[in-house]
Structure formats: structure tokens, C-alpha cells
Amino acid sequence: MAANQLRNKGMAIQSVAVLIIVALSLAACLPVRPLGTPAPGQEATTAPAEEATDMPTEEATEEATVVASEEITPEVTEEPAEEATPDATSIAAQVSQMLAQQLQISPDQVEVVSAEPVDWPDACLGVTSADIMCAQVITPGNRIVLSVDGKQYEYHTNGDGIYVQLASAPEASIGDAVISWQQSSDSCQAAQIGTEGVAYGPCMGTMMGGKLVTPERAAELADFVATYAPFEAQTPAGDITFKGQGSTTTGPGDQRMIAEWARLVVSEVSAGGSDPSLGVALSWQREGGIAGFCDDLAVYVTGLLHGSSCRAQTTQKLSDRRMSPRELEQLYGWLDQYAPFTFHHDDGGAADSMAIDLTFKGQGSAEADDATQQLILTFAQDLYTGMSQ
């Protein structure tokens, strides 16, 4: 009896164990539902959203930056178109204008005989001389032939016409040669100045003919010839041979004065005109004071002095004069030694205040100290006083 009860109890425990195993097996076969997912048959409930704030998150900012940078399109700038190289015809027109200016004639008097593109054999555009070394390289350019009164002038240019070389020209008519001048500071240049004209150009090269640009220059040349005896000299303004007919023996100051004059004449003739500022060594102005000063002075490297006064409310030109040999040597000594400078003095805003200005166009390298500037200022003032007396 007891044995039967124990057997029945064991069987019951065994049945319960089997049921537990079966239940666990079934549970393992069911799908797993994530947390927060409603069970079948239940309505999904949504958690209240957090209120939006104006502060963007770091991730959002970075993303916006990336998007913005991708959307920005850089501006496209067009490169300026290269200027077209002028053709031979347009370059011929420019050279014609230059020739007319040098000969002091109307451009209508210059005829274009021919204008053609050429490949020159060297960098000198096919115009060589014994004292010039030319790179042997093919250089595109143009050959321009012009005619004035039946006389022809041939020019060689580079491709765009910036560089122009005179290849041939009629023989210059200068009358009796008075001055032979040559300077080799940068490139060797030479000139023959006569009673009727000027011939100028590179040393041992083609010479161009011209004429003095103003009647004053012709008068100055005649005065030199009548005043000074012949001489030859080497000066900072060039080497010069002068065939004067006068009796005055020249010193270093006079010799350089004539050489400076020759150099200035060549600059004027090649440009076809004069410029009042060309050749000015120093300028001086004085204005104000109790006496009502209104004075101007220009001192030229040629030794010529130009003065004027406007004290009487109208500009009055003073008589021109040339500097003495002693004054010339003093001026040239300063020009060769000192660098350019300007000086200004003003007494202030008083009714009788006076302003003085000095512009010095030195050719040297030394800086003029205050004492030297005062010496040059006094020198200019004394020159003006001598003219106004």
C-alpha cells in the first residue's frame, strides 16, 4: 500500500517536469518582442516628444556646414583676352607719326612705301654695328619703308612695334659742322651739329638727320661759335670737338657747358620738340614776405638762367643770362656729387610770412646735409638777385 503511494507520487513529479520542459521549449520558439513594442492586440502608445530647442546639435551643425559648402559654387572669373598684336600696316602708321615729329613736318607729308612682316636673324632686328653684340635668335618683326619728298627711310621693328631701329636714311644735310659729340654711358650715341642741321644716331650706325627745334637754339650755337676758340675735351656730358671762331679760351666749366648743350640738343631733335623741364639742374621759388616776393628761377645744365617775377601781380620775365665759368664749375661739382633733393621753408601763417622752395636734380649718390642744402639755396638766391638788378 505504501509502495503504491510512493510510486504514484513519483509519476506525478515526473509528469510535472515533462510539462516544464515542454513549456520552455515552446517559449524558445516564440519571436522576441523588443522593449517598448506593444504586444499583439495592444495599441501602440507614443511617449511624449521633447520640446524642440533653438540650439542646434553639434551633429546638425556639422551636417549643415557640409551641405552648405557643397552647395556654394565659386565665381568663375574670365581671364582677360590677350591684346591682338598690331599688324604691319598699323605699325607703319605709328612709325610715320614718329618720323614726322622728328622732321618737324605734317604726318600727311610722310608716305608709306611698304610694310611687311619679316623674321629678323637676330635680336638687333637686322641692324647691327661694330660696338653692339646681338643675340643670334630669330625675331619676328616688320620692315617699314617710308618716303618724304622722294627720300626713303627704312625702319625695322619687332613684332608689336615697341622697338624700332632705323636701318637706312638719306644723308643728313647739316651745313658746316661745328660740334662733334659722343657719349658712351649707356649705349654709344653720337651727333654732328652744324649751321643748318643735326645728324645723330648710334656710334658707327645709321645717322638720322634733323634740325634745331627752336630759333633760340640756333642763336645759342651762333653765339658759341663767335665767342669761344676751338677745343677738344672729355667731359661728364660726353666727348666734344668744337670748331669755334672766337678768341675766348675755354676752361672745364665752359667746355662742359657746350657738351651739355649738345646732349640737350640731341634729346630735343630726336623727340622733335623742346620741353622747358628738360635740362633743368635746379629750380628756386620765393613767395611772400613784407616785400611781397613772387620770384622764380630755373637753372639749366647748359648754364642758362631763366628768371621771372610776379610781384606786381603780372608775371615779368627777367633777361636771360649765362653763368660765369666759376658759377658753372660750382654747379657741376654739386650735380656730380649729390643726389636729388627738395627743400621747403615756411615762416608760418603770419601775414608777412615767406615760403621758399628749392628742387635740386643732382646726378650723384651722396646725400646733401643741411649745411650743403643751405649753400645751394644761397647760391640760387644770389643768381636770381644778379638777374634782377
C-alpha positions in Angstrom: 0.0 0.0 0.0 2.7 2.4 1.0 4.7 1.3 -2.0 1.9 2.1 -4.4 1.6 5.6 -2.9 5.2 6.3 -3.4 5.1 5.1 -7.0 2.1 7.3 -7.8 3.8 10.3 -6.3 7.0 9.8 -8.4 5.0 9.5 -11.5 3.3 12.9 -10.8 6.6 14.6 -10.2 7.9 13.2 -13.5 4.8 14.5 -15.4 5.3 18.0 -14.0 8.9 18.0 -15.0 7.9 16.9 -18.5 5.4 19.8 -18.8 8.0 22.4 -17.7 10.5 21.2 -20.3 7.8 21.3 -23.0 6.8 24.9 -22.0 10.4 26.1 -22.0 10.9 24.6 -25.5 7.8 26.4 -26.8 8.9 29.7 -25.3 12.2 29.4 -27.1 10.4 29.1 -30.4 8.4 32.3 -30.0 9.7 35.6 -31.5 11.4 38.0 -29.2 9.5 41.4 -28.8 11.8 44.4 -28.2 11.1 46.6 -25.2 8.5 49.2 -25.8 6.9 47.2 -28.6 3.2 46.6 -27.9 2.0 43.1 -27.6 -0.4 41.6 -30.2 -3.8 43.1 -29.7 -2.5 46.2 -27.8 -2.5 49.7 -29.2 0.9 51.3 -29.5 1.5 54.2 -27.1 3.8 57.0 -28.1 6.0 58.7 -25.5 5.6 62.5 -25.4 8.2 64.2 -27.6 10.7 66.5 -26.0 10.2 70.2 -26.7 12.4 71.5 -29.6 15.0 73.9 -28.7 16.6 76.7 -30.8 20.2 75.4 -30.1 21.3 73.1 -33.0 23.1 70.0 -32.1 26.7 69.5 -32.9 25.8 66.8 -35.5 23.3 69.0 -37.1 25.7 72.0 -37.3 28.4 69.9 -38.9 26.0 68.4 -41.4 24.7 71.9 -42.3 28.2 73.1 -42.8 29.0 70.2 -45.1 25.8 70.7 -47.1 26.4 74.4 -47.4 30.0 74.0 -48.5 28.8 71.6 -51.2 26.2 73.9 -52.4 28.4 77.1 -52.8 29.6 77.5 -56.3 32.8 79.5 -56.7 32.6 82.5 -59.0 34.1 81.9 -62.4 36.3 84.8 -63.5 37.2 85.1 -67.1 40.8 85.8 -68.0 41.2 89.0 -70.0 41.7 88.3 -73.6 45.1 89.0 -74.9 45.5 92.1 -77.0 45.9 91.3 -80.6 49.4 92.1 -82.0 49.2 95.1 -84.3 49.8 94.3 -88.0 52.5 95.8 -90.2 50.1 98.5 -91.5 49.2 99.9 -88.1 52.8 99.8 -87.0 53.7 101.7 -90.2 51.2 104.4 -89.2 52.9 104.8 -85.8 56.4 104.9 -87.3 55.2 107.6 -89.8 54.0 109.7 -86.9 57.4 109.4 -85.2 59.2 110.4 -88.4 57.0 113.4 -89.0 57.6 114.6 -85.4 61.4 114.2 -85.8 61.5 116.0 -89.1 59.0 118.6 -87.7 56.6 118.2 -90.6 53.0 117.2 -91.1 52.2 113.5 -91.0 50.5 114.0 -94.4 53.9 114.6 -95.9 55.0 111.0 -95.0 54.2 108.3 -97.5 54.2 104.6 -96.6 56.0 102.8 -99.4 55.8 99.3 -97.9 55.0 97.5 -94.7 55.7 93.8 -94.4 56.3 91.2 -91.7 59.8 89.8 -91.5 61.7 87.3 -89.4 64.9 89.1 -88.4 68.0 86.9 -87.9 69.0 88.5 -84.6 67.7 90.4 -81.6 69.0 93.6 -83.1 66.3 93.4 -85.8 68.9 93.1 -88.5 70.5 96.4 -87.7 74.0 95.8 -86.3 77.1 97.9 -85.7 80.6 97.1 -84.6 80.1 98.1 -80.9 76.9 96.1 -80.3 76.6 92.4 -79.5 73.3 90.8 -80.8 71.8 87.6 -79.7 71.6 85.3 -82.7 67.9 84.4 -82.4 65.1 84.6 -85.0 63.0 87.6 -84.1 59.6 88.2 -85.7 59.1 91.8 -86.8 58.3 94.2 -89.6 60.1 96.1 -92.3 58.7 99.6 -92.8 59.8 101.8 -95.7 58.7 105.5 -95.7 59.2 108.3 -98.1 59.4 112.1 -97.6 60.0 114.3 -100.6 61.1 111.3 -102.6 63.7 110.3 -100.0 63.3 106.9 -98.3 63.7 105.9 -94.7 63.8 102.2 -93.8 62.8 101.0 -90.3 63.0 97.6 -88.6 60.6 96.8 -85.8 59.9 93.8 -83.5 56.5 92.1 -83.6 54.4 94.6 -81.7 56.3 97.7 -82.9 57.6 98.7 -79.5 61.3 98.5 -80.6 62.1 100.5 -83.8 65.5 100.6 -85.4 66.5 103.0 -88.3 68.1 100.8 -90.9 68.8 103.4 -93.6 68.1 107.1 -94.2 69.1 109.9 -96.6 72.4 111.6 -95.8 71.8 114.4 -93.4 72.4 117.9 -94.6 73.9 119.9 -91.6 75.9 122.6 -93.3 79.3 123.4 -91.7 79.9 121.1 -88.8 80.5 123.0 -85.6 80.2 120.4 -82.9 81.1 116.7 -82.9 79.7 115.0 -79.8 79.8 111.4 -78.5 78.7 109.7 -75.3 79.1 106.1 -74.2 77.5 106.0 -70.8 74.6 103.6 -71.6 74.8 102.9 -75.3 77.2 104.8 -77.6 75.4 107.8 -79.2 76.9 110.4 -81.5 76.0 113.6 -83.2 77.2 116.2 -85.6 75.7 119.7 -85.1 76.1 122.1 -88.0 74.9 125.5 -89.0 72.0 124.0 -91.0 71.0 120.9 -89.1 71.9 117.9 -86.9 72.9 114.3 -87.7 72.5 111.9 -84.8 72.3 108.2 -84.1 74.3 105.2 -82.6 78.0 105.3 -82.9 79.1 103.7 -86.2 75.4 103.2 -87.1 72.9 104.9 -89.4 72.6 108.6 -88.7 69.3 110.4 -88.8 69.0 114.0 -90.0 67.1 116.7 -88.2 67.2 120.4 -87.3 67.3 122.6 -84.3 63.9 122.7 -82.7 63.8 126.4 -81.8 65.3 129.7 -83.2 66.8 130.2 -79.7 69.0 127.1 -80.2 70.3 128.4 -83.5 71.1 131.7 -81.8 72.9 130.0 -79.0 75.0 128.0 -81.4 76.0 131.1 -83.3 76.9 132.8 -80.0 79.2 129.9 -79.0 80.9 130.0 -82.4 81.5 133.7 -82.2 82.7 133.6 -78.6 84.9 130.6 -78.0 88.1 129.3 -79.5 88.3 125.7 -80.9 88.9 122.9 -78.4 88.6 119.2 -77.8 87.6 117.9 -74.4 86.3 114.9 -72.5 83.6 115.8 -70.1 80.9 114.0 -67.9 78.4 115.2 -70.6 80.4 113.5 -73.4 83.4 113.9 -75.6 83.3 117.0 -77.7 85.2 118.6 -80.6 84.2 122.3 -81.0 85.2 124.4 -84.0 84.7 127.9 -82.7 85.8 131.1 -84.3 86.1 133.2 -81.2 89.0 134.2 -79.0 87.9 133.2 -75.6 89.8 130.2 -74.2 87.5 127.7 -72.6 88.1 126.1 -69.2 86.4 122.9 -67.8 83.2 124.8 -66.9 82.7 126.3 -70.4 83.7 123.0 -72.1 81.2 121.0 -70.2 78.6 123.7 -70.8 78.8 123.3 -74.5 78.9 119.5 -74.2 75.7 119.6 -72.0 74.1 121.9 -74.7 75.0 119.4 -77.4 73.5 116.5 -75.4 70.3 118.5 -74.8 70.0 119.4 -78.5 70.2 115.7 -79.4 67.4 114.9 -77.0 65.2 117.6 -78.4 65.9 116.8 -82.1 65.2 113.1 -81.6 61.9 113.9 -79.8 61.0 116.5 -82.4 60.4 119.3 -79.9 61.5 121.1 -76.7 60.4 120.7 -73.1 61.0 123.5 -70.6 61.7 121.0 -67.9 64.4 119.2 -69.9 67.9 120.0 -68.7 66.8 121.8 -65.5 69.5 121.5 -62.8 67.7 123.3 -60.1 64.6 125.4 -59.6 64.0 128.0 -56.9 60.9 129.9 -55.8 60.3 132.6 -53.2 56.9 133.9 -52.2 55.5 136.3 -49.5 57.3 138.4 -47.0 56.8 142.1 -46.2 58.1 143.0 -49.7 55.6 140.6 -51.3 58.1 138.4 -53.1 56.9 136.3 -56.0 60.1 135.1 -57.7 61.0 132.1 -59.8 64.4 130.9 -61.1 65.3 127.9 -63.4 69.0 127.0 -63.7 69.8 124.7 -66.7 72.8 122.3 -67.1 73.7 124.4 -70.2 74.4 127.3 -67.9 71.4 129.3 -68.9 69.3 131.1 -66.3 65.6 131.8 -66.7 64.0 134.1 -64.1 60.6 135.7 -63.6 58.8 137.9 -61.0 55.1 138.3 -60.4 55.4 140.9 -57.6 53.4 143.4 -59.5 50.5 140.9 -59.9 51.7 140.3 -63.5 54.5 137.9 -64.4 57.6 139.7 -65.7 60.3 137.7 -67.4 63.8 138.7 -66.5 66.6 138.9 -69.0 68.2 135.5 -69.6 71.9 135.2 -68.9 74.6 132.5 -68.8 76.5 131.6 -65.7 80.2 132.5 -65.4 82.9 129.8 -65.5 83.2 129.9 -61.7 79.4 129.5 -61.2 79.4 126.7 -63.8 82.2 124.8 -62.0 80.4 125.2 -58.7 77.1 123.9 -60.1 78.6 120.9 -61.9 80.6 120.0 -58.8 77.3 119.8 -56.8 75.5 118.0 -59.6 78.1 115.3 -59.9 78.4 114.7 -56.1 74.9 114.9 -54.6 71.7 113.0 -55.1 68.4 114.9 -55.9 66.6 116.6 -53.0 63.9 119.1 -52.3 63.9 121.9 -49.7 61.0 123.8 -48.3 60.9 126.6 -45.7 57.8 128.4 -44.5 57.7 131.1 -41.8 54.2 130.1 -40.8 50.8 131.7 -41.1 51.7 135.2 -40.3 50.7 138.0 -42.7 54.4 138.7 -43.6 55.4 135.0 -43.7 57.6 133.9 -46.6 57.9 130.5 -48.3 61.0 129.3 -50.1 61.2 126.1 -52.2 64.3 124.5 -53.9 64.4 121.5 -56.2 67.8 120.1 -56.9 68.3 117.5 -59.6 71.6 116.1 -58.7 73.2 113.2 -60.6 75.4 111.9 -57.7 74.8 109.5 -54.8 75.8 111.4 -51.7 73.1 112.9 -49.5 73.4 116.6 -49.1 73.4 117.6 -45.4 71.7 120.7 -44.1 74.7 122.9 -44.5 75.1 121.9 -48.2 71.5 122.5 -48.9 71.8 125.9 -47.4 74.8 126.6 -49.6 72.9 125.6 -52.7 69.9 127.6 -51.6 72.0 130.8 -51.1 73.7 130.1 -54.5 70.3 130.1 -56.2 69.1 133.2 -54.4 72.3 135.0 -55.4 71.9 134.0 -59.0 68.4 135.4 -59.0 69.5 138.7 -57.4 72.1 139.1 -60.0 69.5 138.7 -62.8 67.0 141.2 -61.2 69.5 144.0 -60.7 
